[in-house]
Amino acid sequence: MGTTQHAWTTARRRLARERAHQGGFLIGIALMAAVDEIVFHQILGWHHFYDRSTPAIGLLSDGLLHAVEVVALVAGFFLLLDARRRSALRAGVAVAGGLTGAGLFQLWDGVVDHKLLRVHQVRYEVDLLPYDVAWIVSGAVLLVAGVVLSVRARRAA
């Protein structure tokens, strides 16, 4: 009975740690989307989430992106709170998830949205190469940092 109880407790703690990573992941996606939207869509006005239509559609697409980022942020915080409630919230695990999520969002945006689907570019009427390189490399750096921290956190657990 003791072995079964120990295995059950270990499985529950692992699930709670995974929730902390998932919560951090969603928060990372949401925060990177917010930075993109606030800095590049609103302050600099370089692009909208969808630029292949009218300005009104571009603004609507920004609003939809914002709604999705808020849902991801709230869901991420609920997952972190659940991990905390289970006494399994580890800052390193959550930060690793956050960096992974932020990096994945940035890479997805740079490769899929900008290059494959061409829903928008970083900026218009300029040489895109330096912008694309900076965008994609920054996403890769965040993603690699998140994966490295995730591996370290799992080994330490």
C-alpha positions in Angstrom: 0.0 0.0 0.0 2.9 2.4 0.8 4.5 1.8 -2.6 1.2 2.5 -4.4 0.6 5.6 -2.4 4.2 6.8 -3.1 3.7 6.2 -6.9 0.4 8.0 -6.8 1.9 11.0 -5.0 4.9 11.0 -7.4 2.6 11.0 -10.4 0.5 13.8 -9.0 3.6 16.0 -8.4 4.8 15.3 -11.9 1.4 16.3 -13.3 1.5 19.5 -11.2 5.1 20.3 -12.5 3.9 19.7 -16.0 1.0 22.2 -15.3 3.6 24.7 -14.1 5.5 24.3 -17.4 2.3 24.5 -19.5 1.2 27.6 -17.6 4.5 29.2 -18.2 4.4 28.2 -21.8 0.9 29.8 -22.3 2.0 33.0 -20.4 5.2 33.1 -22.6 3.1 32.9 -25.8 0.7 35.6 -24.5 3.5 38.0 -23.3 5.3 37.7 -26.6 2.1 38.3 -28.5 1.4 41.3 -26.3 4.9 42.8 -26.9 4.5 42.2 -30.7 1.0 43.8 -30.7 1.8 46.8 -28.4 5.2 47.7 -29.9 4.9 46.8 -33.6 1.2 47.1 -34.2 0.3 50.0 -32.0 3.3 52.1 -31.0 5.4 51.8 -34.2 2.5 51.0 -36.5 4.6 48.8 -38.7 2.0 46.2 -39.3 -1.2 44.5 -38.3 -1.7 40.8 -37.6 -3.3 40.5 -41.0 -2.2 43.1 -43.6 -3.6 41.6 -46.8 -6.9 43.5 -46.7 -8.3 46.8 -45.6 -7.1 48.7 -42.5 -10.4 47.9 -40.8 -9.7 44.1 -41.2 -6.2 44.7 -40.0 -7.5 46.4 -36.9 -10.0 43.6 -36.4 -7.3 41.0 -36.7 -5.3 42.8 -34.0 -8.3 42.7 -31.7 -8.7 39.0 -32.3 -5.0 38.4 -31.6 -5.4 40.4 -28.4 -8.4 38.3 -27.3 -6.5 35.1 -27.9 -3.5 36.4 -26.0 -5.7 37.3 -23.0 -7.3 33.9 -22.9 -3.8 32.3 -23.1 -2.6 34.6 -20.3 -5.5 33.7 -18.0 -5.3 30.0 -18.7 -1.6 30.1 -18.0 -2.1 31.8 -14.7 -4.8 29.2 -13.7 -2.4 26.4 -14.5 0.3 28.0 -12.4 -2.2 28.5 -9.5 -3.1 24.8 -9.8 0.5 23.8 -9.6 1.0 26.1 -6.6 -2.1 24.6 -4.9 -0.5 21.2 -5.3 2.7 22.5 -3.8 4.6 21.7 -7.0 5.2 25.2 -8.5 8.8 25.7 -9.2 9.9 29.0 -10.6 12.5 27.4 -12.9 10.0 25.1 -14.5 7.5 28.0 -15.1 10.3 30.3 -16.5 11.5 27.5 -18.8 7.9 27.1 -20.1 7.6 30.9 -20.5 10.8 31.2 -22.5 9.8 28.2 -24.6 6.4 29.6 -25.3 7.8 33.1 -26.2 10.4 31.6 -28.5 8.0 29.4 -30.2 5.6 32.3 -30.8 8.3 34.4 -32.2 9.6 31.7 -34.5 6.1 30.8 -35.7 5.4 34.5 -36.4 8.7 35.0 -38.2 8.7 31.8 -40.3 5.0 30.9 -40.8 3.2 34.2 -40.6 5.9 36.4 -42.3 7.4 34.0 -44.8 5.1 31.1 -45.6 1.6 32.6 -45.2 2.7 36.2 -45.7 -0.1 37.5 -43.5 2.2 40.4 -42.7 5.8 41.5 -42.7 7.8 43.0 -39.8 8.0 46.3 -41.7 7.2 47.6 -45.1 9.2 49.6 -47.7 12.6 48.6 -46.2 15.1 45.8 -46.7 13.4 43.0 -44.8 16.5 40.8 -44.3 17.9 42.4 -41.2 14.4 42.5 -39.6 13.7 38.9 -40.5 17.0 37.7 -39.2 16.6 39.6 -35.9 13.0 38.3 -35.5 13.8 34.7 -36.2 17.1 34.6 -34.3 15.5 36.2 -31.3 12.8 33.5 -31.4 15.4 30.8 -31.7 17.4 32.1 -28.8 14.4 32.2 -26.5 13.3 28.8 -27.6 16.7 27.2 -27.1 17.0 28.9 -23.7 13.6 27.6 -22.7 14.4 24.0 -23.8 17.7 24.0 -22.0 16.1 25.3 -18.8 13.3 22.7 -19.2 15.8 19.8 -19.5 17.7 21.1 -16.4 14.5 21.5 -14.4 13.5 17.9 -15.3 16.8 16.5 -14.3 16.7 18.4 -11.0 13.3 17.1 -10.2 
